[in-house]
């Protein structure tokens, strides 16, 4: 555990956050659009080493940076801290969340809080313009955990191509892409590949992933593997295990019960799945019609009737209006 604490303390992002919170103090004034002012943004860029370019010169022409929102890396740090409830906006001030201030002195817990907030970064992590949208960003509450699962289940470092393919497959399962032209599909694939690269880079600065650019692979660090497993309630060696007896209430002749071993770290959602499996249940209600019954009902009332989606309240309202 001491090695994990040390690794968490050395992560680039946790160091940047500690420096940011020292700068923030009891709070700082924001602009009228609730953004960090450019004077503060310049200072933070140097303090945190974000590498953001202010007033970049392109082709001999200087493009003036008008808002700190244009500074991608500083914005990522700020939005990640908001998602992890380390800071919040109140009125026109950015202030620390006092109840979570203890995380600054507990780097491993800080990494866990930041990794838990990772899937909520979709709107701020990926660049958007009038001509570039991000389906990965729109669906990051699904794709973010999917990337973590792919990394966790990979034997060794995972090829970046596999992560990008997995993200594309998740997008394809949620959107109708068959009507896209060849050019549109190519642009979408390029955008997804770029966004997955950004998503992995964010995990890299958190210290949970190491990217090997020479091999084009990304692999979990010991810190990353521990953090993901801990957040998902997966048991670690040495964790306490609870022996639980599950019995059906009001069933005595004969009594129906199961005895199971459940790691103490399991969340209730996972305990629910254990109970379903132990009792031989299918996580559904006994009164639900089977497929044959649904077909019979549709034949009786008409082929367009769907008993699953039928809105009884709307039907009653329509009858009452006659």
C-alpha positions, 0 to 999 in steps of 0.5 A: 500500500505504501508503494501505491501511496507513493505512486499516487503522490508522484502522479502529474495530475495530483501534483498539479491539483495540490499546486492549484489548491494552494493557489486557490486558497479560500477562493478566487474571483471568476469572469462574468462567464464563470471562467478563470480570468486570463491573468490568472490563466497565464499564471496557472499555465506556468505554475502547473506546467500545462503547456497551453499556448497563449496567443499562439503564432501560426503562419506569422500571424498571432491569434489572441487567446480571449478566454481560458476556455481555449486552454485545453489542458488547464480546462481539463484540470479545472473540470476534472476537479469540479467533477471530483467535487474538489472545487465548485463555482458559487456566484462568480467565485471558484471555491474549494469544497471543504468536506473533500479538502482531506483528499489533498493529504491522501494521494491514493484516495485523491486518485480514486476520487479522480478516476471515479469522476473520469467518465463524467469528463466527456463534455470538457475533455474532447475538443468541439467546434462548429465543424467537429463534434465528439460522439466519444465525448457525448457517450463517455459515461459508457465509453470511459468505463469501457476503455478501463475494462479493456485495459483491465482485462488485457493480458499485458499492455493493450494495443491502442488500435484495440482500444480505438476499435472497442470505442468505435464498436460501442459507438456503432452499437448506439448510433445508426451508422449504416447510412454514412458515406465512405468519407463520413465514416472515415472522418468519424473513425479518425475523430474517434481515434483522436478522442481515444488518444486524448482519453488515454493521455488523461489516464496517463497524467493521472498515473494509472496508465503508461503509454509506450509510443514506440509500441503504440500500446497502453498498459495499466500501472499497479496503481491503475489496476488497484484503483479500477478494481477498488472502485468496482468493488473487486476483491484484493488479496487480504481484503475481508470476506463476509459469510452471508446467509440469504433466506426467503422470508415467510417460507418455512416448510421447507426453509429456502436459503443460501450461504455465500461468501461476499468480499466486504468491498462489493457495492450493493449493486454487485451484492444484488447480482450475487443474490440473483445468481445464488438463488437461481433468479433471472433478475425479473418478475414472475408475472412477466409474459413470455414470448409465446404469450406476447405473440398470442396477445398481439394476435388477439388485439392486432399486430401493431399492439405492443403489450410491453410499451402500451401506455395504460394511463394514456389509453384511459385518458383517451377513453375519458375524453370521448 
